[in-house]
Amino acid sequence: MPIKEENKRRSPNDKRSGSRVGEICKRTAVLIGSNEKDSVFFSISGRFETSKDKCVGTSAGTYIVTGGTGAFANATGSGTYEAQRDVCAATGTHMYTGTFSKPNSN
């Protein structure tokens, strides 16, 4: 299923500083199915690091599946993730490894 990721982030008008290097970051994320009706909700916790030029940010940590909608309603699971984003090149990768269970999928 093709997916798109939506991260819940601060508003661009929020004047607080961003994550500090090595700081534990807690975020929520949503993976949305191509039909835009099926989605999976995640709670993510990990460490954020940034390159000297401030273009590349990496993070690694754990995730917990907290539910979903449509075909993924009441989904559960957990695992680890690794992510890298290059904000200067507008590219990024995310790798999630772990378990994912869809209730009533016998």
N, C-alpha and C positions, 0 to 999 in steps of 0.2 A: 504494500500500500504506500504510495507516495505520501510524504508528510511534509508539513512545514512547522517550524518551531517558533513559538512565541514566548519570549521571556518577559516576565513582569519586571519592569525597571522603573527607576525614578523618572519623574517628568524632566524634560530638558530645562525647565524653569527652576528646578530644585537647585538651590545654591550650596547644598552640602557637598563635601568632597567625595570622590569616588573611593573604591576599595583601595586599601593600602597594600603594598607588596607583602605577601606572607599572611595577610589577614584571612581569617575564616569568613567566608561569604555564605550567606543563606539566601536562596532564591526559590522561586516557583517557576515552573515551565509547563507549557501545554504543547503536545504534539497533536496536530489536526490532520485528519484523513483527507484525501483528495475530494471526497464527497462533501466536505465541510460540515458533516453532521457527527462523525465519529471522532472522539478525541480522548487523549490520555493525559492525566494530571500528575505532575511530579513535584516533590519537594527535594531540593538539592542543597548539599552542604559540602564545601570544599575550600581549598586554598587558591588564591589568585596570585599570579606572578606576572610581571611585565618586563619587556625588553628595555634596554637602555634608550633606544630611540622612541619608545612609547608606542610603537606600531603594533607589536605582537604581544598578545596577552595569552597566558596559558592558565588552565585550572584543572584540578583533579580532586576527586572526592567521592562521596556516596550519594545515592538517590533512593527515594522511596516513592513507589507509585501510590498515589492517594485516591485514585478513582478515575472516572471517565464518563463519557456520554455515548449514546447510541450503542454500537456493537461492543464498546469497551466500558459500559456502565458497571460500576463496582469492581473494576480491575484492581489487582494488587500486585506487588512485587517489590524488589529492591536489588541493589547492586552497586557497582562503581562506574565512574565516568572519567573521561579525559577529554579536554577541549582545548582548541587553539584557534584564536581569531587574529587576523591581521586587519586592523581597522584602516590602515593606509591603503591596502589593496582590496578591501571589502570582500575578504574571503574567510572561510573558517571551516573547521571540522569538529564533530562531536562523536565520541564513541562510548556507547553504553553497553556494559556487560553485566548480566545478572539474570534474574528470574522475572517472568511476567505471566500472570494468571488471569484468565478471563472467566469469571464465575459462570456456572451453568453451561460450560462448553464441552460436556461429556460427549 
